[in-house]
Amino acid sequence: MPAIEVGRICVKVKGREAGSKCVIVDIIDDNFVLVTGPKDISGVKRRRVNILHLEPTDKKIDIQKGASDEEVRKKIEEAGLTDYMKERIKIKIPTL
């Protein structure tokens, strides 16, 4: 499984943004990271997220810790991942 690290692209698996992709911008502690979409690309606002709510992908962009949404957007475009970031993933909800 890919590591939780700055620049890693993840899929949100819980919450109202479930199925959307986001980029880890900063690691807050053992349980929380700061992510951004950016909002105009994938619909994910910059916010603190529990790492249990993320599914890391094999893709990563090269950004500085704490990079602005503008820098993240530029790196996503340079890597040619804009369409990839816009795709939503269908999350399977486990049935009881």
C-alpha positions in Angstrom: 0.0 0.0 0.0 1.4 3.4 -0.9 2.6 5.6 2.0 0.8 8.6 3.5 3.1 11.4 2.5 3.1 15.0 1.2 2.1 15.0 -2.5 0.4 11.6 -2.4 -2.9 11.6 -4.3 -5.6 9.8 -2.4 -9.3 9.0 -2.7 -11.7 10.1 0.1 -13.7 7.0 1.2 -15.8 8.7 3.9 -17.9 11.8 4.2 -19.7 14.0 1.7 -16.7 14.1 -0.6 -16.4 10.3 -0.7 -15.1 9.2 -4.1 -13.3 12.4 -4.8 -9.6 12.6 -5.2 -7.4 14.9 -3.1 -3.7 15.6 -2.5 -2.0 15.4 0.9 -0.5 18.9 1.6 0.7 18.4 5.1 0.9 15.7 7.8 -0.6 17.0 11.1 0.0 14.0 13.4 -0.4 10.2 13.4 -4.1 10.4 12.6 -4.7 13.6 10.6 -3.4 15.1 7.4 -4.2 18.3 5.5 -5.6 17.7 2.1 -6.9 19.8 -0.9 -8.5 19.0 -4.2 -8.0 21.8 -5.1 -11.8 22.6 -4.9 -12.1 23.8 -8.5 -10.6 20.6 -9.8 -11.9 17.7 -7.7 -14.4 19.5 -5.4 -12.4 18.8 -2.2 -11.8 21.8 0.0 -8.6 22.3 1.9 -9.2 20.6 5.2 -8.0 18.3 8.0 -8.9 14.7 7.3 -8.5 11.5 9.4 -6.1 9.1 7.5 -8.6 6.3 8.0 -10.9 8.2 5.6 -8.3 8.2 2.8 -7.2 5.5 0.3 -3.8 6.4 -1.1 -3.3 5.8 -4.8 0.0 4.9 -6.6 0.2 8.5 -7.9 2.2 11.3 -6.4 3.1 14.9 -7.3 6.2 16.8 -6.2 5.0 19.6 -3.9 6.4 21.3 -0.8 4.9 20.7 2.6 2.1 23.2 3.0 1.9 24.1 -0.7 -0.9 26.5 -1.7 -3.9 25.3 -3.8 -2.3 27.4 -6.7 1.0 25.4 -6.5 -0.9 22.1 -6.2 -3.0 22.9 -9.3 0.1 23.8 -11.3 1.8 20.5 -10.4 -1.3 18.5 -11.2 -1.4 20.2 -14.6 2.3 19.7 -15.2 1.9 16.0 -14.4 -1.0 15.8 -16.8 -3.3 14.5 -14.0 -6.1 17.1 -14.2 -8.6 14.7 -15.8 -7.6 11.9 -13.4 -8.2 14.2 -10.4 -11.7 15.1 -11.8 -12.8 11.5 -12.1 -15.0 10.4 -9.2 -14.7 6.8 -7.9 -17.7 4.8 -6.9 -17.4 3.9 -3.2 -18.9 0.5 -2.3 -20.9 0.8 0.9 -20.7 -2.4 2.9 -24.1 -3.9 3.6 -24.9 -5.3 7.0 
